[in-house]
Amino acid sequence: MRTSRIRTAALATVTAALALGLTACGGGDSDGDSKASGGEKTAATAQSRPASNEDGKGGTEQANSAPDKASAGSDEVASKDATVGAQQCVGDEMLVTAVHRFAGQQGDHLLVTASNQGSKPCWVTSYPAVRLGDDSLELPHSKKDNPGGDKRITLQPGGKVYSAVNLFDYNSRHQTAQGLAIALRGADGHESPYYSVVMKGQKQQFSWNEADVLNWNTEKPYDF
C-alpha cells in the first residue's frame, strides 16, 4: 500500500509539472502573437493616416507653392529685363513707310515711320542712312537736328519711331524721284543692308537739290 501511494504521488507531481510547462509555453506564444498584432496594427494605422492632416497639408501646400513663387519670380525678372535684353532692330522685322508732306512748300519733307513688326523689343539709334531714288549717295545728317541721336530708342512690338528727310528744292537742276531706300545704323555707326521704303500718300513724287536727315524720334517731326 505504501508503494502504491508513493507512485501515485510521484505521478501526480509529474503531471502537475507537465501542466505548468505547457501553460508556460502557451503563454509565450500568446504574448508573441499580441506583439506581432500590435506591430501590424501600428503599421496599418500609420499607412491609413490621411494625407490631409494639418502637418501633411501644410507640407504639401508649401511644396506646391514653391514652384509657383519661382515661376512668378522668373516672369518678373523676364519682364524687367525685356528692354535691357533687346537686340538691334533689323530690316526683316521692321515696316518702314514714307509720306511726302508740304510738297512744294516751305518745310517740304518726307516723313519716315518705322514700326516694329516683330514679337520682341528691339532698338534703333542715330538717324537712318537714306538714299533717294537711284542716287547712290547717302544723305548727310541735318546740322539743325536736336542733340541726343546717340541714344537708343527701344521699340516694343507694334511700337513706332519717326525720322524726316528734309528736301530743299531750288527749282533748277534738281533731281526727281518717287522712292527711297534706308538702312538702320548700329551703335558703332555702321549700316545694315539697304531696303526699299513703302511710299504712301497722293503726292509720292518729290524733288530736291539738297537733302538731309533727322535722328529717330518717338514724336513726329514738323507735326504742326
C-alpha positions as CSV (number, residue, x, y, z in Angstrom):
1,M,0.0,0.0,0.0
2,R,2.8,2.4,0.8
3,T,4.4,1.7,-2.5
4,S,1.2,2.4,-4.4
5,R,0.8,5.7,-2.6
6,I,4.4,6.8,-3.4
7,R,3.8,6.0,-7.2
8,T,0.5,7.8,-7.2
9,A,2.1,10.9,-5.6
10,A,5.0,10.8,-8.0
11,L,2.7,10.6,-11.0
12,A,0.7,13.5,-9.7
13,T,3.8,15.5,-9.2
14,V,5.0,14.8,-12.8
15,T,1.5,15.6,-14.2
16,A,1.5,18.9,-12.4
17,A,4.9,19.8,-13.7
18,L,3.9,19.0,-17.2
19,A,0.8,21.1,-16.9
20,L,2.9,24.0,-15.7
21,G,5.3,23.6,-18.5
22,L,2.5,23.5,-21.1
23,T,0.9,26.6,-19.6
24,A,4.2,28.5,-19.7
25,C,4.7,27.6,-23.4
26,G,1.2,28.5,-24.3
27,G,1.6,31.9,-22.5
28,G,4.8,32.7,-24.5
29,D,3.0,32.1,-27.8
30,S,0.1,34.3,-26.8
31,D,2.4,37.2,-26.0
32,G,4.3,36.8,-29.3
33,D,1.1,36.9,-31.2
34,S,0.0,40.1,-29.3
35,K,3.2,41.9,-30.1
36,A,3.1,41.0,-33.8
37,S,-0.5,42.0,-33.9
38,G,0.3,45.2,-32.2
39,G,3.1,45.9,-34.7
40,E,0.8,45.3,-37.6
41,K,-1.8,47.5,-36.1
42,T,0.6,50.3,-35.6
43,A,1.9,50.0,-39.2
44,A,-1.6,49.9,-40.5
45,T,-2.5,53.0,-38.6
46,A,0.5,54.8,-39.9
47,Q,-0.4,53.8,-43.5
48,S,-4.0,54.7,-43.2
49,R,-3.3,58.1,-41.7
50,P,-4.9,60.7,-44.1
51,A,-2.5,62.9,-46.1
52,S,-4.8,65.8,-45.4
53,N,-4.0,66.1,-41.8
54,E,-2.6,69.5,-40.7
55,D,1.1,68.6,-40.9
56,G,0.8,66.8,-44.2
57,K,-1.4,69.5,-45.7
58,G,0.9,72.3,-44.7
59,G,3.9,70.5,-46.2
60,T,2.0,69.8,-49.4
61,E,0.9,73.4,-49.8
62,Q,4.4,74.7,-49.2
63,A,5.9,72.2,-51.7
64,N,3.3,73.0,-54.3
65,S,3.5,76.8,-53.8
66,A,7.3,76.9,-54.1
67,P,7.4,76.3,-57.9
68,D,4.7,78.9,-58.3
69,K,6.8,81.5,-56.5
70,A,9.9,80.6,-58.5
71,S,7.9,80.9,-61.7
72,A,6.5,84.2,-60.7
73,G,10.0,85.4,-59.9
74,S,11.2,84.4,-63.4
75,D,8.3,86.2,-65.0
76,E,9.1,89.3,-63.1
77,V,12.8,89.1,-64.0
78,A,12.0,88.5,-67.6
79,S,9.6,91.5,-67.6
80,K,12.2,93.8,-66.1
81,D,14.9,92.5,-68.5
82,A,12.8,92.6,-71.6
83,T,14.0,96.1,-72.6
84,V,17.5,95.6,-71.3
85,G,18.0,92.4,-73.4
86,A,16.5,93.9,-76.6
87,Q,18.5,93.4,-79.8
88,Q,19.1,95.9,-82.5
89,C,16.2,96.2,-84.9
90,V,16.8,94.6,-88.3
91,G,15.0,95.1,-91.6
92,D,13.2,91.8,-91.6
93,E,11.1,92.8,-88.6
94,M,10.6,96.5,-89.5
95,L,7.9,98.1,-91.6
96,V,9.2,101.4,-92.9
97,T,6.9,103.8,-94.8
98,A,7.3,107.4,-96.1
99,V,4.8,110.2,-96.8
100,H,5.6,113.3,-98.8
101,R,4.4,116.3,-96.7
102,F,4.2,120.0,-97.6
103,A,5.1,119.3,-101.2
104,G,6.4,122.4,-103.0
105,Q,6.1,124.5,-99.8
106,Q,8.4,125.6,-97.0
107,G,9.1,122.6,-94.8
108,D,8.9,120.2,-97.7
109,H,10.0,116.8,-96.4
110,L,9.4,113.0,-96.3
111,L,8.1,111.7,-93.0
112,V,9.7,108.3,-92.4
113,T,7.9,105.9,-90.0
114,A,9.4,102.7,-88.8
115,S,7.3,100.1,-86.9
116,N,8.4,97.0,-85.1
117,Q,6.5,94.2,-86.6
118,G,8.4,91.5,-84.6
119,S,7.4,89.7,-81.4
120,K,10.2,91.1,-79.3
121,P,11.5,94.5,-78.4
122,C,14.3,96.0,-80.5
123,W,16.2,99.3,-80.6
124,V,17.2,101.9,-83.1
125,T,19.7,104.7,-82.7
126,S,21.1,107.7,-84.5
127,Y,19.5,108.5,-87.9
128,P,18.7,106.2,-90.8
129,A,21.0,106.0,-93.7
130,V,19.0,107.3,-96.7
131,R,19.4,107.2,-100.5
132,L,16.8,109.0,-102.7
133,G,15.7,107.5,-106.0
134,D,18.5,106.0,-108.0
135,D,21.1,108.2,-106.3
136,S,23.8,106.1,-104.6
137,L,24.9,108.9,-102.4
138,E,24.0,108.7,-98.7
139,L,22.3,111.8,-97.3
140,P,24.0,113.7,-94.5
141,H,22.7,114.2,-91.0
142,S,20.9,117.6,-90.5
143,K,23.1,120.2,-88.8
144,K,20.0,121.7,-87.3
145,D,18.8,118.5,-85.6
146,N,18.3,118.3,-81.9
147,P,21.1,116.6,-79.9
148,G,20.7,113.1,-78.4
149,G,21.0,111.0,-81.5
150,D,23.4,108.6,-79.9
151,K,20.7,107.3,-77.5
152,R,18.9,104.0,-78.1
153,I,15.2,104.1,-78.6
154,T,13.6,100.7,-77.7
155,L,10.5,99.7,-79.7
156,Q,8.1,97.3,-78.1
157,P,6.2,95.1,-80.6
158,G,4.0,97.4,-82.6
159,G,6.0,100.5,-81.4
160,K,6.9,103.3,-83.9
161,V,9.7,105.8,-84.3
162,Y,9.9,108.7,-86.8
163,S,12.5,110.5,-88.9
164,A,12.3,113.0,-91.7
165,V,14.2,113.7,-94.9
166,N,14.3,117.5,-95.4
167,L,14.0,118.4,-99.1
168,F,15.4,121.7,-100.4
169,D,14.3,122.4,-104.0
170,Y,15.7,125.4,-105.8
171,N,13.7,124.7,-108.9
172,S,16.7,124.3,-111.2
173,R,19.0,121.4,-111.8
174,H,17.1,119.4,-109.2
175,Q,16.6,115.7,-109.0
176,T,13.3,114.0,-109.0
177,A,12.2,110.6,-107.6
178,Q,9.3,108.8,-106.1
179,G,11.1,106.3,-103.9
180,L,13.9,105.9,-101.4
181,A,15.8,103.2,-99.6
182,I,17.1,103.3,-96.0
183,A,19.4,101.3,-93.8
184,L,19.5,101.1,-90.0
185,R,22.6,102.1,-88.1
186,G,24.2,100.2,-85.3
187,A,25.7,101.7,-82.1
188,D,29.0,101.9,-83.8
189,G,27.5,103.9,-86.7
190,H,27.8,101.0,-89.3
191,E,24.9,100.4,-91.5
192,S,22.8,97.4,-92.1
193,P,21.8,96.4,-95.7
194,Y,19.5,98.9,-97.5
195,Y,15.9,98.1,-98.3
196,S,13.1,99.9,-100.1
197,V,10.7,102.1,-98.3
198,V,6.9,101.9,-99.0
199,M,5.7,105.3,-100.3
200,K,2.2,106.4,-99.2
201,G,0.0,109.4,-99.9
202,Q,-1.2,111.1,-103.1
203,K,2.0,113.1,-103.9
204,Q,4.7,110.4,-103.9
205,Q,7.0,112.2,-106.4
206,F,9.4,114.7,-104.8
207,S,12.3,116.9,-106.0
208,W,15.5,118.2,-104.3
209,N,18.7,120.0,-104.9
210,E,19.9,119.3,-101.3
211,A,18.5,117.0,-98.6
212,D,19.4,115.8,-95.1
213,V,18.1,113.5,-92.4
214,L,16.9,113.9,-88.8
215,N,17.5,111.5,-85.9
216,W,15.0,108.8,-85.0
217,N,12.4,110.2,-82.5
218,T,9.3,108.9,-80.7
219,E,7.4,112.0,-81.9
220,K,6.7,113.1,-85.4
221,P,8.9,116.0,-86.6
222,Y,7.2,119.0,-88.0
223,D,3.9,117.9,-86.6
224,F,2.1,121.2,-86.8
